[in-house]
Amino acid sequence: MEDAEKQVDCSSYRGPSIETGAYENLNRHSALQPPNALLLPTDTKSPDGGWSGWLVVFGAFLALFCSFGQMNAFGTYQSWYSDHQLSNHSQFSISWIGSLQLCTFFFMGGPVGRIFDAYGPTPVMIFGTLLLAFSTLMTSISMEYYEFLLFQGFFFGLSVASLFYPSLAAVSTYFDKYRASALGVVAAGSGLGGVVYPIMLRQLFVRVTYPWAVRASALLSVACCIVSLFTVRQKGGKKCPGRIGVKTFKDASFLLLVTGSFFICLGLFTPFFYIVSYAEDRALVSEQTAFYVLSVMNAGGIFGRIVPAILSDKIGRFNLLIPAAFLAGLSCLVFWMLAKTMIAVMTFAAVYGFLSGAFISVITPCVAQISDINEIGSRMGALYTLISLPSLVGGPIAGALIQDQRGSYTAMIGVSGSTIIFGSLFILVCRFKMNRNICARV
């Protein structure tokens, strides 16, 4: 009888109702348990780390450093391409490369999440490592616009997805109470990568030429990926076929979270694409040092991924996610719109990097909080897949606005900040649907 109780039938278990509260609170508050919750075995609850859990955090940190962190450096490529390989193309055209990266990365969240739930992280991360090496090396020899779209846009975006989602989902299975803190540390890897790669690439572009600079980034990335392959593991237990049921899309809380994220991502990455060009076009800084602005923004993101994540474990993940997103949009409309000096631009970069980093790190534990442990990978992937469209069109829309306004950044900044604020309001509705008590830790 004891052995029988330890078995979980993934096909029959439907998980807790999201509207009753966070999944992690079920075993602490029996009044919130669904009828079959008392039969849920204790080993499905995340164990909050241990040495094995923090080893997974370390491996995931490196995976995000070399994947999403390198993608955060696209502003450096955008600035370089506009003066070199793709100088005959507009900012609008070049921005499609970075937008295709983001779109592919987000769209593949669903399929990669389902593969994770079914087979664990290792197979998909091996694929991601090989593809990252291939796409980066092919980018180093690309000359035509379509080649950059294919290799740096599509294939690199696919490799980032194959490393990013399994890493975060694996960490989520090791932590419960401190899940947001652990994921914040992991997400800081992408922020650190966003600091290191722009500086490294820009220096190497000049010293060893563009092709060898990109190959050097490939070598660093593959080395980090190899360590990740040996350290990122899923918490043991019966794996369920990864799938998203119809009930997921009938869940009002999940849909509100997705809708808010949709509008936020329409403007969230625009500053990362255009902050370097903004500093150069306004003659606030020389071309040789403009890329440091992007590094400052990503440096702010390191702290934004760690500090708010730790704080969210104490005050509530949704309670922190909402003001972080709102203030990120407001900083665009106020700080960036009025930035006329280099000090002002650097200040905006640091503040926005911190606030956007908070959203990036806390959105994942928010998804995990309203999901059954066997659906974390699939739901996480579903959210990112659904926000792939705004990530695809956000950068080009910004480029089109700059072109239409004859080089003015005002309209682009206004649209970016407004969409982020608008999205935060949907997440606010989601939070109050879960718990109307304004003082509750949600």
N, C-alpha and C positions, 0 to 999 in steps of 0.2 A: 504493500500500500504506500509506503514511504517513497519507493522508487517511482511509483506511478504518479505521485503528486509532483515530482520534479520534472515531469515531461510536459512540454507546452505544445499544443497543437496549433501551429501558426495559421492554419486554414480556418479554424473555428474561433480563435480568440479575436475579439474585435477591438480590444484596447479600451482605455478609459475614455469617457466623454470629455471632449476638450472644454466644453462649457462648465464643467464642474471644477476646473482649476488646473494647475500645472501637474503634469504627469508625476514629477518627482515628489509631490506632496501626498500621493495616494496612500503610500504605506505609513505615513505619519498621521493622517487624519482619516480614520475609518468612515467618518460621516460622508466623506467625498468619494468613497469607493463605489464603483458600479456593482451590480449583483454578483458578478463572478470575480471581483477583485481579490477576495480572500483566498482564491485558489491560485492567484498569481504567485509563482515561486520567488523567493527572495533573491535568487541569483540573477534575475533579470534586472535588478536594480543596480545602477552603476556604483562601483566600489570606491569612488573618489581617490583614484590614483594609485599610490604605492610606487615602488621603484619601477615596476613594469609600466605603469601608466605615465609616469614622467619621462620615461625613455621614449614612449610613443610621442609625447609632446615635443621632445627634442627632434625626433625624426620628422615630424610634421612641420616643425618650425623651418627646418632646412628645405623641405619640399616647397613650402610657400615662398621662401626666400628666393629660390631660383626660378620659380614659375610665375606666380602672381606678382612677385617683386620685380621681376624683369619686365612684365607687362606694364607695370606702373611707370617704367622708364620710357614709354613710347614718345612722350613729349620731346625727349632728346632726339629720337629718330625723326620726328616730324620736323623739327627745326633744321636738322642736318639735311634731310632729303630736299627740303624747299630750296636749299642753296647748292645742292650737288646732284645726286643721282636723278632726282625728280624735279629739277628746277623749272622744267617746262610745264609742270602741273600746278594747279591752284591748291591753296590750303584745303579747300573743300574736297578735292580729289584725294589728297594725301591722307586726310583724316579718315577716309574709308578703310584704310589698312588697319588703323588702331580700332576702329569701330567693328570691323569684321573679327578681330581678335576677341573683343568683348562679347560680341553676339555668339560666336562659336563656343566660347567658354561658358556663357550662361545657358545657351540652348542645350548643350550636352549634359547639363546638370541632371536632368531626368534620367536619361539612359545610363549615365555613369553611376548615379545613385542606386538604380535598380540592380546593376551588376555588382555593386558593393554589397547590397543586402543579400544577394544570392551567393556570391563567391568570396567576399572579403576584399581587402585592399590590394593584395600583392599582384594578381594578374593584371589589373588595370594600371597599376603604377609602373610595372615593367614596360607595358606598352607606351605609357606616357614618357618614360625616360628615353626610350629609343626614338620616339617621334620628336621629342624636344631636340635631341642631338641632330636628327635629320633636318628638321625645319630650320634650325639656326644655321647650320652649315650651308644649306641651300640659299638662305637669305644673304649670306656673306658673298655669294657669287652672282646674285640677282642684279639685273640691270634694267629690265623692262617693268613697267607698272604692273602688268598682270602677274609677273613673277613675285613681286612683293605681296600682292593680294593673296596669292595662293600659299606661299611658304610662310611669310611672316604673319599674314592675316589668318587664313583658315587653319593650316597645319599647326602653327604655334599655338593658336587658341585652343585647338583640340588637345594638344599635349598638356597645356595648363589645366584644363578641365580634368584630365586623367590623373593628375597629381594632386590637385586642390581638394576635390570632393572626397576621395577616399581618406585623405589625411584628416580632415575635419570630422568626418563621420566616425572614424576609428577612435579619435580622442573622445568624442561624445559618449562612446560606450564604456569609457573608463571612469567617467566623472558624473556626479549627481549634484551635490551641494555646491561644489566649486567648478561646475562645468563652464560657466562663462569666464571665470578666471583662467582656466586652462586654455580655452579657445582663444582668449585674448592674447596670451603668450604666443600661441601658435600664429595668430594673425599678425603679430608684430614682426614675424619673419618677412611678410610681404612688404611691410613698411621699411625694414632694414634693407631689403633688396632694392626698394625704390630709392634709397639713399646711395647705395654702393654702385649700382649699375649705371646711373646717369653720369656720375663722376668718372668711373672707370672707362666707360665708352667714350665720353667726350675727350678725355686725355689720350686714349689710345687711337681715336680717329686721327688725331694730329701727329702722333708719334710713330705709329706703326701702320697707318692707313686703315681705311674702313674695313676691308675684308678680314684682316688679321685681328682687328678689334672685336668683330663679331665672333670670330672663331675662339678668341680668348674667353669671351662670355660663355660660349658653348662648353668649353673645358671646365670652367668653374661650376656651371650648372649641372653637368653630368656628375661631377665629383660629389656634389651635395645630394643628388638623386640616388646615387649608389648607397650612401649612408642611410638615406630614408628607406630604401628597399629592405634593409636589414633591421630596421627599428620600428617601423610602423606596422602594428598588428591590431586586429580587432579582438575585443574581449570575447572569450570563448562562449559557446552556446549554440543551440540549434539555429541554423540559418534558414530564413524564409525566402521563398521566391519573391524577388523585388518587384513590387507592383504598386500602382496607385489606384485605389478603388474609387468608385463613383462617390462614396460617402465623403471622401476627402474634399471634393469640390462642392459638396453640400454643406460643408462646415463653414459657417459664416465668419468665424474668427480667422481661419486660415485664408479665406478669400479676401477679407479686409487687409490682412497682413500683406498678401500678394499685391493687391491693388495699390496700397501705399508704397510698397517697394517699387512698383512699376513706374510711378510718377517720380519718385526720388531718383531712380537710376537714369531717367531721361536727362537729368541735369547734373548728377553727382560727379561724373567723370570728365565733364567739360573743362574744369580748371586744370586737370592733369594734362589734357591735350594742349591747351592754349596758353598756359601761364608763361612758358618760355618765350613764345612768339609775342605775347603781350609786352613782356619786359623789353624785348628787342625793338619792337615797332614803336614803343613810346620813348625809345632812346634812354631808358632808365639805367641800362647796363650794357656793357659791350657784349658782342656775340660770343667772345671767349669765356665769359663768366656767367652768361644768362642761365645756363643749365643748373647753376647752383640754386636758383629759385625753386626748381622742381625738387632738388634734394632736400631743401628746407621744408617743403610741403610734405614730402614723404617722411622726413625726420619727425615732424609733428604727428604724423600718422603712427609712428612707433609708440609714442606715449598714448595716443588716442586709442590704440588697440588694446593696451594693457591696463591703464588706470581705470577707464570707464568700465571695462569688463569686470575687474575686481570689485569695483563699487556696485555694479549691477547685481552681484551675488548678495549684496547686503540690502539694497533698497528695491530691488526688483528689475528684471531685464527690460520689460516694457516701459517701466517708469523712467529708465535712463535712455532707451532708444528714441522715444518721442522728442524730448527736448534736444537731444544731440542732432537729430535730423532737422528739426525746426531751426536751430541756431546755425547749422551749416548753410541752409538756404539764406537766412538773414545776413550772415557774414558776406555772402556774395553781393547782396543788394546794398549793403552798407559799406563794408571795408573795401571790397574789390572795386565797386562802382566809383568810389571816391579816392582810390589810391592813385596819387600823382607823383609820388617819390619812391625811390628804391626801398627806403625804410618801411614805407606803408605797404608796398607789395610784399616784402619779406614778412611783415607782421601778418598780413592776410594769409600768406602761404602757410605759416606755422599754425595759425588758428584754424584755418579750413582743414589742413591736414589732420589736426587733432580731432575735430568734430566729425569729419567724414570717416576717419579711422574708427571712431566710436561706433558709427552705424555699421560699418563693415564687420566689426568683430562681434557686436551684440546681436545682429540679425540672425546669425546662425543658432546661438543658444535659445533665442526666442522661438525659432522653428522647433528645436528639440524639446522645448518646454511644453508645447502643445501637441506633441506627437508621442505615440507609443514607441518604445525603444526599438522594436523590430521594423519601424517605418521611418526612422530618422533619416537614413540615407535617401530613401525614395522621396520623402517630403521635402527634404533639403534640395534635392535635385529638381523636383517639380517647381519649387519657387524660383530657382535660378533659371530654369528653362522658360518660365513665363515672363521673366523680365529681360529676356534676350532681345526682344524687339526694340524697347527703348534704348538699350545699350548699343544697338546697331545704328539707330538713326540719330542719337543724341549728338555725337560728334559732327556728322555731316550737316545737321540742322544748324549747329553753332557756326560751322564754316560758311554755310550759305548766308547766314545773317551778317557775318563780317563782310562777305563779298557784296551783299546787297546794300550795306551801309557804307560801302566804299572805304573799308578799313577801320571803321568805328566798332569798338567792342561793346558799346552800351547796350544794344538790343540783345546781344548774345548773353551778356551777364544777367540782364533782367529776366530772360527766359529761364536760364539755368537756376537762378535763385528762387524764382516763383514756383517752378515745378517741384523743387525739393520741399518747399514749405507746404504746398498743396498735398503732396504725398504723406507728409507727417500727420496731417489731419485725419486721414483714413486710419492710420495706426492708432491715433488717439481714440477714435471710435471703437476700434478693436479692443483696446485696453479696457474701456468702460463697459463693453459688452461682457468681458470676462469677469470684471468685478467693478461695481459702481462706487465702491468705497474709495475715495480719493487718497486716503492714507494707507491703503492696503499695499502689501508688497506683491506686485504682479510682474 
